Amino acid sequence: MRNSKLPNATAVLVLGISSVALCCCYGIPGILTGGIALFLYRRDKRVYDKNKGNYTNFDNLKTGRMLSILGITLSSLCLMYLLSIHYL
């Protein structure tokens, strides 16, 4: 069978990059894009686990997952910092 690409791997990568890039916009856009990326990662990971030999771009999926986790972490820190400045 011919190797194909995972359907959402590029979207996960783009959303992970945008999550890191949007972490300084009050935190909320970075958290949202990172959460969507993790949701799409989970769907593609299930597809990949069924037939591991049929897909070629799993590295993009893993990279997007790492970037989305990083973006969520940075966005959460930024949001907590802004809230602490505003309310303390």
Helices and strands as residue ranges (DSSP letters): H 9-21, H 28-50, G 52-54, H 58-87
